[in-house]
Amino acid sequence: MADRLTVSAALLWISCALLASVHGHGMALDPIARGSRWRCNPSALPNYTDNELFCGGFQVQWGTHNGKCGVCGDNYGDARPRLHELGGPFGPGDIVRQYVRGSVIEARIRLTANHRGYFYFDLCNLDVGGAEDEACFSQYPLSLADGSRNWVLPSTAVGEYRINLKLPDSLTCSHCIFRWTYVAGNNWGYCEDGSGRLGCGPQETFKTCSDVRIVASNDINPSFAYCTKAV
């Protein structure tokens, strides 16, 4: 019996290790993320691995940096500005979308590998002297149209997902950063109640940043368009 338990425990550990090494993949297409702008505008610097902004990978994020991630999905250990931050190669700050304050907007996310889990979204307002950091993003957590915070993946299918989000009623900005975060749920771990199951404990994390403008309804520019082709 003891040998059987030992073998079972070993198999469970191997399974967890394998799960931790398998990467999900995804990108934000609307508003288009900094590293994905080349997909809709040929003037943008191409990043052919724009679906891999997973904080350097599970082992780097959790084994080396104790869960920390660059604010826009880069390896936390990289020197700032990191690749996808303002001032980095993929972060020139080009505004890609404009929205009306208080409106319900549709975010479009493409997953090329689905590892369960959930999405959430935040805004950082740079107009008020804010820095591109976690403190700035924490000021404007976005709610889904139904008022909830997290959008749980309804299936394990790859492809595009569309999520309705409510913008703050009082926020306008000439430069805000829209951030998508994807917390996967494909790893086995211990839950807060002490039990263990898939989706608990440390998980692979994705983050992307998009540069947007939020205006009052009478300030909307109907001719504004960053993308020159559909994605």
MDAnalysis code that builds the backbone (N, CA, C; Angstrom):
import MDAnalysis as mda
import numpy as np

u = mda.Universe.empty(693, n_residues=231, atom_resindex=np.repeat(np.arange(231), 3), trajectory=True)
u.add_TopologyAttr("name", ["N", "CA", "C"] * 231)
u.add_TopologyAttr("resid", np.arange(1, 232))
u.add_TopologyAttr("resname", ["MET", "ALA", "ASP", "ARG", "LEU", "THR", "VAL", "SER", "ALA", "ALA", "LEU", "LEU", "TRP", "ILE", "SER", "CYS", "ALA", "LEU", "LEU", "ALA", "SER", "VAL", "HIS", "GLY", "HIS", "GLY", "MET", "ALA", "LEU", "ASP", "PRO", "ILE", "ALA", "ARG", "GLY", "SER", "ARG", "TRP", "ARG", "CYS", "ASN", "PRO", "SER", "ALA", "LEU", "PRO", "ASN", "TYR", "THR", "ASP", "ASN", "GLU", "LEU", "PHE", "CYS", "GLY", "GLY", "PHE", "GLN", "VAL", "GLN", "TRP", "GLY", "THR", "HIS", "ASN", "GLY", "LYS", "CYS", "GLY", "VAL", "CYS", "GLY", "ASP", "ASN", "TYR", "GLY", "ASP", "ALA", "ARG", "PRO", "ARG", "LEU", "HIS", "GLU", "LEU", "GLY", "GLY", "PRO", "PHE", "GLY", "PRO", "GLY", "ASP", "ILE", "VAL", "ARG", "GLN", "TYR", "VAL", "ARG", "GLY", "SER", "VAL", "ILE", "GLU", "ALA", "ARG", "ILE", "ARG", "LEU", "THR", "ALA", "ASN", "HIS", "ARG", "GLY", "TYR", "PHE", "TYR", "PHE", "ASP", "LEU", "CYS", "ASN", "LEU", "ASP", "VAL", "GLY", "GLY", "ALA", "GLU", "ASP", "GLU", "ALA", "CYS", "PHE", "SER", "GLN", "TYR", "PRO", "LEU", "SER", "LEU", "ALA", "ASP", "GLY", "SER", "ARG", "ASN", "TRP", "VAL", "LEU", "PRO", "SER", "THR", "ALA", "VAL", "GLY", "GLU", "TYR", "ARG", "ILE", "ASN", "LEU", "LYS", "LEU", "PRO", "ASP", "SER", "LEU", "THR", "CYS", "SER", "HIS", "CYS", "ILE", "PHE", "ARG", "TRP", "THR", "TYR", "VAL", "ALA", "GLY", "ASN", "ASN", "TRP", "GLY", "TYR", "CYS", "GLU", "ASP", "GLY", "SER", "GLY", "ARG", "LEU", "GLY", "CYS", "GLY", "PRO", "GLN", "GLU", "THR", "PHE", "LYS", "THR", "CYS", "SER", "ASP", "VAL", "ARG", "ILE", "VAL", "ALA", "SER", "ASN", "ASP", "ILE", "ASN", "PRO", "SER", "PHE", "ALA", "TYR", "CYS", "THR", "LYS", "ALA", "VAL"])
u.atoms.positions = np.array([
    [0.834, -1.204, 0.000],
    [0.000, 0.000, 0.000],
    [0.870, 1.256, 0.000],
    [1.924, 1.240, 0.840],
    [2.813, 2.396, 0.931],
    [3.524, 2.635, -0.388],
    [3.957, 1.509, -1.038],
    [4.632, 1.653, -2.326],
    [3.696, 2.241, -3.371],
    [2.413, 1.814, -3.313],
    [1.435, 2.309, -4.264],
    [1.224, 3.816, -4.088],
    [1.176, 4.251, -2.810],
    [1.009, 5.672, -2.532],
    [2.217, 6.473, -3.004],
    [3.421, 5.891, -2.813],
    [4.637, 6.568, -3.244],
    [4.656, 6.757, -4.755],
    [4.260, 5.702, -5.484],
    [4.207, 5.787, -6.940],
    [3.178, 6.821, -7.381],
    [2.009, 6.827, -6.707],
    [0.962, 7.791, -7.053],
    [1.437, 9.216, -6.832],
    [2.129, 9.437, -5.701],
    [2.638, 10.776, -5.407],
    [3.666, 11.211, -6.444],
    [4.516, 10.268, -6.856],
    [5.531, 10.593, -7.855],
    [4.897, 10.948, -9.190],
    [3.869, 10.174, -9.570],
    [3.175, 10.466, -10.823],
    [2.496, 11.827, -10.779],
    [1.911, 12.156, -9.607],
    [1.260, 13.453, -9.459],
    [2.274, 14.577, -9.593],
    [3.439, 14.412, -8.974],
    [4.482, 15.442, -9.051],
    [4.950, 15.630, -10.486],
    [5.140, 14.517, -11.220],
    [5.576, 14.599, -12.613],
    [4.534, 15.310, -13.457],
    [3.255, 14.982, -13.208],
    [2.175, 15.621, -13.958],
    [2.173, 17.118, -13.737],
    [2.352, 17.528, -12.470],
    [2.371, 18.966, -12.153],
    [3.539, 19.661, -12.845],
    [4.704, 18.993, -12.836],
    [5.880, 19.583, -13.467],
    [5.674, 19.751, -14.967],
    [5.039, 18.739, -15.587],
    [4.772, 18.837, -17.012],
    [3.788, 19.947, -17.321],
    [2.751, 20.064, -16.492],
    [1.767, 21.122, -16.700],
    [2.404, 22.493, -16.590],
    [3.309, 22.640, -15.620],
    [3.948, 23.941, -15.411],
    [4.836, 24.333, -16.576],
    [5.301, 23.329, -17.352],
    [6.206, 23.640, -18.443],
    [5.483, 23.907, -19.754],
    [4.169, 23.681, -19.795],
    [3.390, 23.881, -21.008],
    [2.818, 25.296, -21.003],
    [3.056, 26.039, -22.056],
    [2.641, 27.438, -22.094],
    [1.325, 27.623, -22.835],
    [0.444, 28.423, -22.264],
    [-0.678, 28.942, -23.023],
    [-0.167, 30.088, -23.879],
    [-0.952, 30.523, -24.822],
    [-0.540, 31.621, -25.683],
    [-1.734, 32.497, -26.006],
    [-1.524, 33.815, -26.037],
    [-2.630, 34.704, -26.353],
    [-2.163, 36.127, -26.591],
    [-3.075, 36.938, -27.150],
    [-2.768, 38.334, -27.440],
    [-4.056, 39.145, -27.423],
    [-3.929, 40.435, -27.174],
    [-5.068, 41.350, -27.248],
    [-5.095, 41.982, -28.638],
    [-6.230, 41.819, -29.327],
    [-6.380, 42.365, -30.676],
    [-7.174, 43.659, -30.708],
    [-8.001, 43.895, -29.686],
    [-8.775, 45.137, -29.631],
    [-9.079, 45.462, -28.170],
    [-8.479, 46.563, -27.652],
    [-7.521, 47.412, -28.344],
    [-6.213, 46.666, -28.581],
    [-5.628, 46.867, -29.733],
    [-4.465, 46.075, -30.122],
    [-3.289, 46.368, -29.197],
    [-2.646, 45.301, -28.714],
    [-1.540, 45.431, -27.767],
    [-0.286, 45.957, -28.459],
    [0.609, 46.512, -27.664],
    [1.824, 47.118, -28.208],
    [2.603, 46.151, -29.090],
    [2.799, 44.937, -28.605],
    [3.587, 43.975, -29.365],
    [2.872, 43.393, -30.558],
    [1.566, 43.660, -30.682],
    [0.770, 43.102, -31.788],
    [0.377, 44.147, -32.824],
    [0.829, 45.391, -32.654],
    [0.401, 46.465, -33.563],
    [0.775, 46.181, -35.016],
    [1.864, 45.467, -35.211],
    [2.308, 45.152, -36.567],
    [1.277, 44.331, -37.338],
    [0.404, 43.657, -36.623],
    [-0.614, 42.835, -37.283],
    [-1.656, 43.689, -38.009],
    [-1.827, 44.932, -37.554],
    [-2.849, 45.786, -38.176],
    [-2.273, 47.052, -38.790],
    [-0.979, 47.316, -38.546],
    [-0.353, 48.528, -39.077],
    [1.100, 48.203, -39.444],
    [1.435, 48.182, -40.720],
    [2.777, 47.757, -41.140],
    [3.901, 48.681, -40.699],
    [3.581, 49.865, -40.183],
    [4.636, 50.766, -39.724],
    [5.171, 50.374, -38.350],
    [4.478, 49.483, -37.653],
    [4.881, 49.087, -36.300],
    [5.971, 48.018, -36.346],
    [6.841, 48.052, -35.344],
    [7.902, 47.054, -35.225],
    [7.288, 45.678, -34.993],
    [7.616, 44.678, -35.805],
    [6.988, 43.364, -35.627],
    [7.563, 42.586, -34.448],
    [6.680, 41.930, -33.741],
    [7.064, 40.994, -32.685],
    [6.372, 39.677, -33.009],
    [7.130, 38.734, -33.543],
    [6.530, 37.497, -34.030],
    [6.203, 36.517, -32.907],
    [6.558, 36.868, -31.691],
    [6.167, 36.053, -30.526],
    [5.282, 36.885, -29.597],
    [4.387, 37.673, -30.194],
    [3.527, 38.553, -29.396],
    [2.478, 37.794, -28.600],
    [2.370, 36.495, -28.802],
    [1.449, 35.689, -27.996],
    [2.154, 35.013, -26.829],
    [3.363, 35.457, -26.501],
    [4.148, 34.817, -25.446],
    [4.586, 35.805, -24.364],
    [3.740, 36.773, -24.043],
    [4.083, 37.718, -22.974],
    [3.634, 37.148, -21.638],
    [4.331, 36.071, -21.229],
    [3.949, 35.339, -20.026],
    [4.972, 35.497, -18.909],
    [5.447, 36.737, -18.739],
    [6.279, 37.087, -17.575],
    [7.599, 36.326, -17.544],
    [8.069, 35.914, -18.714],
    [9.305, 35.152, -18.787],
    [9.109, 33.659, -18.701],
    [7.879, 33.221, -18.472],
    [7.585, 31.796, -18.308],
    [7.315, 31.455, -16.854],
    [6.632, 30.354, -16.650],
    [6.210, 29.967, -15.301],
    [7.390, 29.843, -14.343],
    [8.444, 29.156, -14.764],
    [9.576, 28.926, -13.863],
    [10.290, 30.228, -13.513],
    [10.401, 31.139, -14.495],
    [11.037, 32.434, -14.224],
    [10.167, 33.267, -13.292],
    [8.874, 33.345, -13.595],
    [7.975, 34.170, -12.790],
    [7.896, 33.684, -11.353],
    [7.705, 32.380, -11.171],
    [7.472, 31.854, -9.825],
    [8.725, 31.296, -9.168],
    [9.622, 30.698, -9.946],
    [10.831, 30.130, -9.364],
    [11.896, 31.160, -9.068],
    [11.985, 32.187, -9.923],
    [13.027, 33.209, -9.767],
    [12.515, 34.482, -9.105],
    [11.310, 34.920, -9.486],
    [10.820, 36.234, -9.050],
    [9.619, 36.159, -8.112],
    [9.334, 34.987, -7.580],
    [8.277, 34.843, -6.561],
    [6.933, 35.391, -7.033],
    [6.615, 35.150, -8.297],
    [5.318, 35.546, -8.831],
    [5.279, 36.911, -9.487],
    [6.355, 37.676, -9.420],
    [6.353, 39.025, -9.990],
    [6.488, 38.980, -11.509],
    [5.905, 40.011, -12.131],
    [5.890, 40.095, -13.590],
    [6.110, 41.540, -14.002],
    [6.707, 41.757, -15.151],
    [6.766, 43.102, -15.702],
    [5.361, 43.627, -15.932],
    [5.150, 44.934, -15.826],
    [3.792, 45.481, -15.869],
    [3.081, 45.181, -17.180],
    [3.824, 44.928, -18.248],
    [3.205, 44.638, -19.546],
    [3.567, 43.250, -20.059],
    [3.888, 42.342, -19.145],
    [4.077, 40.947, -19.497],
    [5.498, 40.487, -19.714],
    [6.463, 41.392, -19.597],
    [7.859, 40.998, -19.772],
    [8.401, 40.328, -18.509],
    [9.571, 39.718, -18.647],
    [10.289, 39.147, -17.510],
    [10.566, 40.256, -16.486],
    [10.163, 40.039, -15.234],
    [10.348, 41.040, -14.183],
    [11.823, 41.401, -14.008],
    [12.718, 40.468, -14.283],
    [14.142, 40.696, -14.081],
    [14.808, 41.528, -15.156],
    [14.108, 41.810, -16.247],
    [14.696, 42.626, -17.312],
    [14.824, 44.082, -16.867],
    [15.827, 44.760, -17.389],
    [16.027, 46.178, -17.066],
    [14.895, 47.011, -17.648],
    [14.486, 48.057, -16.900],
    [13.442, 48.962, -17.378],
    [14.056, 50.089, -18.210],
    [13.376, 50.560, -19.245],
    [12.077, 50.055, -19.681],
    [12.211, 48.691, -20.349],
    [11.343, 47.763, -19.944],
    [11.344, 46.447, -20.562],
    [10.805, 46.557, -21.993],
    [10.873, 45.462, -22.731],
    [10.586, 45.491, -24.167],
    [9.235, 46.099, -24.509],
    [8.194, 45.779, -23.712],
    [6.837, 46.209, -24.047],
    [6.341, 47.346, -23.159],
    [7.254, 48.009, -22.470],
    [6.905, 49.166, -21.654],
    [7.207, 50.450, -22.423],
    [6.629, 51.559, -21.981],
    [6.903, 52.841, -22.624],
    [8.405, 53.108, -22.638],
    [8.928, 53.431, -23.796],
    [10.359, 53.643, -23.940],
    [11.095, 52.424, -24.432],
    [10.457, 51.251, -24.366],
    [11.040, 50.038, -24.906],
    [10.790, 49.945, -26.406],
    [11.396, 48.975, -27.081],
    [11.251, 48.862, -28.538],
    [9.810, 48.752, -29.021],
    [8.953, 48.106, -28.217],
    [7.559, 47.931, -28.620],
    [6.617, 48.909, -27.914],
    [7.178, 49.887, -27.216],
    [6.355, 50.823, -26.457],
    [6.539, 52.273, -26.832],
    [6.279, 52.665, -28.090],
    [6.416, 54.078, -28.456],
    [5.294, 54.949, -27.928],
    [4.210, 54.321, -27.448],
    [3.098, 55.099, -26.902],
    [2.065, 55.524, -27.919],
    [2.086, 54.947, -29.103],
    [1.104, 55.306, -30.131],
    [-0.310, 54.949, -29.677],
    [-1.215, 55.919, -29.750],
    [-2.613, 55.675, -29.384],
    [-3.262, 54.815, -30.469],
    [-3.860, 53.694, -30.051],
    [-4.427, 52.760, -31.022],
    [-5.953, 52.745, -31.024],
    [-6.555, 53.363, -30.006],
    [-8.025, 53.306, -29.912],
    [-8.508, 54.493, -29.102],
    [-9.699, 54.996, -29.417],
    [-10.333, 56.017, -28.593],
    [-11.711, 55.521, -28.164],
    [-12.059, 55.871, -26.931],
    [-13.335, 55.444, -26.354],
    [-14.018, 56.644, -25.716],
    [-15.319, 56.508, -25.493],
    [-16.093, 57.521, -24.785],
    [-16.216, 57.104, -23.326],
    [-15.967, 58.038, -22.424],
    [-16.012, 57.729, -20.998],
    [-17.377, 57.144, -20.613],
    [-17.347, 56.212, -19.688],
    [-18.577, 55.614, -19.188],
    [-19.236, 54.616, -20.114],
    [-18.664, 54.400, -21.281],
    [-19.297, 53.499, -22.248],
    [-18.934, 52.047, -21.969],
    [-19.699, 51.153, -22.552],
    [-19.379, 49.726, -22.526],
    [-18.613, 49.420, -23.807],
    [-17.420, 48.891, -23.656],
    [-16.574, 48.601, -24.813],
    [-16.400, 47.096, -24.952],
    [-15.989, 46.687, -26.120],
    [-15.735, 45.266, -26.362],
    [-14.243, 45.038, -26.537],
    [-13.658, 44.209, -25.674],
    [-12.268, 43.791, -25.834],
    [-12.255, 42.476, -26.609],
    [-11.255, 42.333, -27.454],
    [-11.156, 41.120, -28.266],
    [-9.805, 40.463, -28.010],
    [-9.848, 39.229, -27.544],
    [-8.655, 38.475, -27.177],
    [-8.570, 37.224, -28.040],
    [-7.381, 36.947, -28.544],
    [-7.172, 35.711, -29.302],
    [-6.261, 34.778, -28.505],
    [-6.751, 33.574, -28.228],
    [-5.945, 32.540, -27.590],
    [-5.523, 31.528, -28.643],
    [-4.221, 31.297, -28.733],
    [-3.715, 30.273, -29.637],
    [-3.418, 28.984, -28.893],
    [-3.456, 29.033, -27.575],
    [-3.416, 27.852, -26.715],
    [-4.200, 28.210, -25.459],
    [-5.216, 27.436, -25.149],
    [-6.136, 27.746, -24.051],
    [-5.826, 26.861, -22.856],
    [-5.463, 27.484, -21.756],
    [-5.142, 26.749, -20.537],
    [-6.074, 27.116, -19.395],
    [-7.355, 27.215, -19.737],
    [-8.389, 27.502, -18.747],
    [-8.095, 28.841, -18.056],
    [-8.649, 29.051, -16.858],
    [-8.362, 30.254, -16.098],
    [-9.318, 31.397, -16.383],
    [-8.827, 32.617, -16.185],
    [-9.693, 33.793, -16.288],
    [-8.899, 35.012, -16.747],
    [-9.634, 36.015, -17.243],
    [-9.070, 37.306, -17.637],
    [-9.522, 38.378, -16.654],
    [-8.714, 39.430, -16.520],
    [-9.197, 40.682, -15.938],
    [-8.464, 41.848, -16.594],
    [-9.009, 43.049, -16.414],
    [-8.551, 44.214, -17.165],
    [-8.403, 45.419, -16.234],
    [-7.428, 46.293, -16.556],
    [-7.166, 47.497, -15.759],
    [-6.805, 48.656, -16.681],
    [-6.926, 49.864, -16.129],
    [-6.475, 51.072, -16.815],
    [-5.461, 51.808, -15.954],
    [-4.498, 52.431, -16.593],
    [-3.552, 53.333, -15.933],
    [-3.643, 54.677, -16.645],
    [-3.923, 55.743, -15.886],
    [-4.051, 57.090, -16.446],
    [-2.719, 57.819, -16.317],
    [-2.070, 58.063, -17.443],
    [-0.779, 58.745, -17.428],
    [-0.906, 60.260, -17.394],
    [-2.106, 60.789, -17.586],
    [-2.290, 62.242, -17.649],
    [-2.030, 62.939, -16.320],
    [-2.205, 62.242, -15.232],
    [-2.099, 62.868, -13.906],
    [-0.723, 62.625, -13.293],
    [0.259, 62.439, -14.131],
    [1.613, 62.229, -13.645],
    [1.870, 60.821, -13.182],
    [0.987, 59.912, -13.559],
    [1.151, 58.531, -13.148],
    [2.285, 57.854, -13.890],
    [2.946, 56.958, -13.203],
    [3.970, 56.142, -13.839],
    [3.330, 54.838, -14.292],
    [3.945, 54.200, -15.243],
    [3.451, 52.919, -15.736],
    [3.865, 51.831, -14.741],
    [3.105, 51.713, -13.659],
    [3.438, 50.732, -12.631],
    [2.158, 50.157, -12.037],
    [2.321, 49.189, -11.144],
    [1.157, 48.506, -10.577],
    [0.281, 49.461, -9.769],
    [0.883, 50.444, -9.119],
    [0.093, 51.409, -8.350],
    [-0.856, 52.174, -9.259],
    [-0.398, 52.510, -10.458],
    [-1.247, 53.225, -11.412],
    [-2.389, 52.333, -11.891],
    [-2.094, 51.096, -12.241],
    [-3.140, 50.190, -12.724],
    [-4.159, 49.859, -11.637],
    [-3.733, 49.873, -10.388],
    [-4.657, 49.516, -9.303],
    [-5.741, 50.573, -9.089],
    [-5.559, 51.774, -9.640],
    [-6.546, 52.839, -9.450],
    [-7.801, 52.643, -10.299],
    [-7.672, 51.921, -11.397],
    [-8.818, 51.758, -12.302],
    [-8.991, 50.301, -12.728],
    [-9.375, 49.433, -11.789],
    [-9.730, 48.071, -12.198],
    [-11.045, 48.111, -12.972],
    [-11.091, 47.506, -14.122],
    [-12.292, 47.542, -14.947],
    [-13.238, 46.406, -14.583],
    [-14.513, 46.710, -14.611],
    [-15.549, 45.705, -14.361],
    [-16.114, 45.215, -15.683],
    [-16.583, 43.980, -15.667],
    [-17.339, 43.483, -16.806],
    [-18.662, 44.232, -16.875],
    [-19.351, 44.124, -17.976],
    [-20.623, 44.831, -18.137],
    [-21.637, 44.423, -17.080],
    [-21.509, 43.202, -16.531],
    [-22.440, 42.743, -15.492],
    [-21.991, 43.118, -14.087],
    [-20.873, 43.854, -13.966],
    [-20.391, 44.319, -12.677],
    [-19.344, 43.448, -12.027],
    [-19.104, 42.254, -12.542],
    [-18.104, 41.370, -11.950],
    [-16.706, 41.748, -12.433],
    [-15.711, 41.219, -11.763],
    [-14.323, 41.597, -12.047],
    [-13.642, 40.635, -13.022],
    [-13.760, 39.341, -12.792],
    [-13.038, 38.350, -13.586],
    [-13.935, 37.728, -14.649],
    [-13.368, 37.498, -15.807],
    [-14.079, 36.817, -16.889],
    [-13.492, 35.421, -17.016],
    [-14.270, 34.418, -16.621],
    [-13.803, 33.030, -16.606],
    [-13.991, 32.422, -17.988],
    [-12.955, 31.787, -18.486],
    [-13.048, 31.155, -19.799],
    [-14.129, 30.087, -19.791],
    [-15.058, 30.140, -20.744],
    [-16.180, 29.210, -20.735],
    [-15.857, 27.845, -21.322],
    [-14.700, 27.719, -21.978],
    [-14.339, 26.451, -22.598],
    [-12.825, 26.398, -22.749],
    [-12.333, 25.309, -23.309],
    [-10.896, 25.182, -23.573],
    [-10.596, 25.367, -25.061],
    [-11.518, 25.974, -25.781],
    [-11.332, 26.182, -27.218],
    [-10.339, 27.308, -27.482],
    [-9.556, 27.170, -28.531],
    [-8.708, 28.270, -28.988],
    [-9.538, 29.152, -29.914],
    [-9.031, 30.342, -30.180],
    [-9.772, 31.266, -31.031],
    [-9.981, 32.595, -30.338],
    [-10.958, 33.363, -30.815],
    [-11.190, 34.704, -30.293],
    [-12.313, 34.724, -29.265],
    [-12.097, 35.550, -28.243],
    [-13.095, 35.767, -27.200],
    [-13.365, 37.266, -27.120],
    [-14.628, 37.613, -26.970],
    [-15.046, 39.014, -26.882],
    [-15.658, 39.267, -25.516],
    [-15.167, 40.307, -24.851],
    [-15.561, 40.595, -23.476],
    [-16.038, 42.036, -23.396],
    [-17.228, 42.246, -22.850],
    [-17.765, 43.594, -22.671],
    [-17.320, 44.166, -21.328],
    [-16.787, 45.378, -21.368],
    [-16.236, 46.035, -20.185],
    [-16.840, 47.424, -20.035],
    [-17.011, 47.846, -18.783],
    [-17.566, 49.169, -18.482],
    [-16.437, 50.129, -18.128],
    [-16.324, 51.216, -18.883],
    [-15.330, 52.243, -18.571],
    [-15.830, 53.129, -17.439],
    [-14.910, 53.686, -16.637],
    [-15.322, 54.589, -15.551],
    [-16.086, 55.801, -16.090],
    [-17.116, 56.203, -15.370],
    [-17.955, 57.322, -15.818],
    [-17.213, 58.654, -15.831],
    [-16.269, 58.823, -14.909],
    [-15.644, 60.138, -14.748],
    [-14.251, 60.241, -15.359],
    [-13.741, 59.175, -15.946],
    [-12.357, 59.182, -16.424],
    [-12.261, 59.605, -17.888],
    [-11.497, 60.663, -18.127],
    [-11.052, 60.998, -19.480],
    [-9.533, 61.098, -19.443],
    [-8.890, 60.777, -20.543],
    [-7.425, 60.829, -20.576],
    [-6.961, 60.901, -22.022],
    [-5.931, 61.690, -22.244],
    [-5.330, 61.731, -23.572],
    [-4.429, 60.525, -23.788],
    [-3.954, 59.943, -22.669],
    [-3.137, 58.729, -22.765],
    [-3.390, 57.848, -21.550],
    [-4.139, 56.798, -21.768],
    [-4.326, 55.754, -20.762],
    [-3.737, 54.453, -21.293],
    [-3.374, 53.582, -20.389],
    [-2.900, 52.254, -20.775],
    [-3.959, 51.238, -20.380],
    [-4.405, 50.487, -21.354],
    [-5.380, 49.418, -21.157],
    [-4.592, 48.116, -21.035],
    [-4.805, 47.397, -19.930],
    [-4.032, 46.168, -19.719],
    [-4.932, 44.948, -19.581],
    [-4.596, 43.925, -20.332],
    [-5.237, 42.614, -20.226],
    [-4.335, 41.698, -19.419],
    [-4.920, 40.995, -18.451],
    [-4.193, 39.977, -17.691],
    [-4.937, 38.657, -17.819],
    [-4.204, 37.619, -18.128],
    [-4.748, 36.263, -18.234],
    [-4.039, 35.394, -17.211],
    [-4.791, 34.903, -16.235],
    [-4.274, 33.962, -15.247],
    [-4.767, 32.583, -15.658],
    [-3.860, 31.744, -16.100],
    [-4.241, 30.412, -16.560],
    [-4.677, 29.550, -15.374],
    [-5.308, 28.428, -15.674],
    [-5.781, 27.532, -14.616],
    [-5.420, 26.094, -14.889],
    [-4.271, 25.877, -15.495],
    [-3.902, 24.549, -15.971],
    [-2.946, 23.809, -15.046],
    [-2.503, 24.456, -13.983],
    [-1.571, 23.823, -13.051],
    [-2.289, 23.352, -11.796],
    [-1.831, 22.247, -11.263],
    [-2.359, 21.713, -10.005],
    [-1.648, 22.397, -8.849],
    [-2.390, 22.750, -7.800],
    [-1.781, 23.367, -6.630],
    [-2.707, 23.304, -5.438],
    [-2.272, 23.887, -4.338],
    [-3.061, 23.883, -3.104],
    [-3.937, 25.128, -3.035],
    [-5.191, 24.918, -2.670],
    [-6.162, 26.000, -2.549],
    [-6.090, 26.614, -1.154],
    [-6.793, 27.722, -0.948],
    [-6.771, 28.409, 0.341],
    [-7.329, 27.549, 1.466],
    [-8.240, 26.627, 1.140],
    [-8.814, 25.766, 2.182],
    [-7.956, 24.543, 2.474],
    [-6.782, 24.451, 1.849],
    [-5.873, 23.347, 2.100],
    [-6.026, 22.180, 1.149],
    [-7.084, 22.172, 0.378],
    [-7.271, 21.096, -0.592],
    [-6.402, 21.361, -1.816],
    [-6.229, 20.352, -2.631],
    [-5.442, 20.503, -3.839],
    [-6.253, 20.162, -5.069],
    [-6.153, 21.002, -6.087],
    [-6.848, 20.705, -7.343],
    [-6.290, 21.575, -8.468],
    [-6.699, 21.241, -9.679],
    [-6.295, 21.992, -10.853],
    [-6.815, 23.428, -10.756],
    [-5.949, 24.382, -11.039],
    [-6.347, 25.783, -11.015],
    [-5.990, 26.514, -9.739],
    [-5.579, 25.795, -8.700],
    [-5.160, 26.439, -7.451],
    [-3.642, 26.609, -7.438],
    [-3.177, 27.494, -6.577],
    [-1.747, 27.727, -6.463],
    [-1.209, 28.592, -7.596],
    [0.113, 28.719, -7.696],
    [0.717, 29.561, -8.731],
    [0.322, 29.106, -10.131],
    [0.042, 30.075, -10.989],
    [-0.370, 29.788, -12.356],
    [0.416, 30.660, -13.334],
    [0.513, 30.195, -14.548],
    [1.104, 30.979, -15.618],
    [0.272, 32.247, -15.838],
    [0.938, 33.359, -16.103],
    [0.260, 34.651, -16.227],
    [0.710, 35.374, -17.494],
    [-0.245, 35.970, -18.179],
    [0.014, 36.809, -19.352],
    [-0.413, 38.237, -19.047],
    [0.293, 39.213, -19.615],
    [-0.124, 40.613, -19.538],
    [0.238, 41.298, -20.852],
    [-0.670, 42.114, -21.351],
    [-0.338, 42.976, -22.489],
    [-0.870, 44.377, -22.225],
    [-0.218, 45.366, -22.825],
    [-0.615, 46.766, -22.669],
    [-0.957, 47.376, -24.026],
    [-2.005, 48.195, -24.031],
    [-2.449, 48.917, -25.227],
    [-2.608, 50.386, -24.865],
    [-2.222, 51.267, -25.757],
    [-2.301, 52.708, -25.507],
    [-3.593, 53.262, -26.094],
    [-4.425, 53.873, -25.224],
    [-5.751, 54.332, -25.650],
    [-6.009, 55.760, -25.164],
    [-7.063, 56.341, -25.704],
    [-7.535, 57.661, -25.294],
    [-9.004, 57.530, -24.898],
    [-9.407, 58.208, -23.815],
    [-10.802, 58.193, -23.377],
    [-11.288, 59.634, -23.327],
    [-12.374, 59.922, -24.020],
    [-12.834, 61.305, -24.171],
    [-14.305, 61.427, -23.799],
    [-14.744, 62.674, -23.611],
    [-16.173, 62.945, -23.474],
    [-16.836, 62.741, -24.832],
    [-18.132, 62.493, -24.817],
    [-18.829, 62.143, -26.058],
    [-18.712, 63.216, -27.133],
    [-18.636, 64.480, -26.709],
    [-18.561, 65.561, -27.704],
    [-17.140, 65.789, -28.219],
    [-16.167, 65.047, -27.684],
    [-14.781, 65.195, -28.127],
    [-14.315, 64.041, -29.003],
    [-15.205, 63.137, -29.330],
    [-14.810, 61.978, -30.115],
    [-14.391, 62.403, -31.522],
    [-13.340, 61.800, -32.022],
    [-12.863, 62.066, -33.381],
    [-13.308, 60.912, -34.276],
    [-14.343, 61.104, -35.065],
    [-14.898, 59.986, -35.839],
    [-13.966, 59.454, -36.911],
    [-12.959, 60.229, -37.281],
    [-12.054, 59.790, -38.345],
    [-10.804, 59.091, -37.809],
    [-10.678, 59.007, -36.466],
    [-9.463, 58.406, -35.908],
    [-9.415, 56.917, -36.214],
    [-8.268, 56.452, -36.675],
    [-8.060, 55.014, -36.886],
    [-6.566, 54.745, -36.888],
    [-6.117, 53.849, -36.022],
    [-4.705, 53.459, -36.024],
    [-4.479, 52.298, -36.984],
    [-5.335, 51.299, -36.898],
    [-5.170, 50.109, -37.730],
    [-5.513, 50.420, -39.185],
    [-4.677, 49.933, -40.081],
    [-4.913, 50.119, -41.509],
    [-5.425, 48.847, -42.172],
    [-5.478, 47.755, -41.413],
    [-6.060, 46.515, -41.925],
    [-6.653, 45.737, -40.762],
    [-7.596, 44.877, -41.071],
    [-8.292, 44.108, -40.040],
    [-7.423, 42.952, -39.558],
    [-7.617, 42.590, -38.294],
    [-6.938, 41.418, -37.727],
    [-7.978, 40.527, -37.058],
])
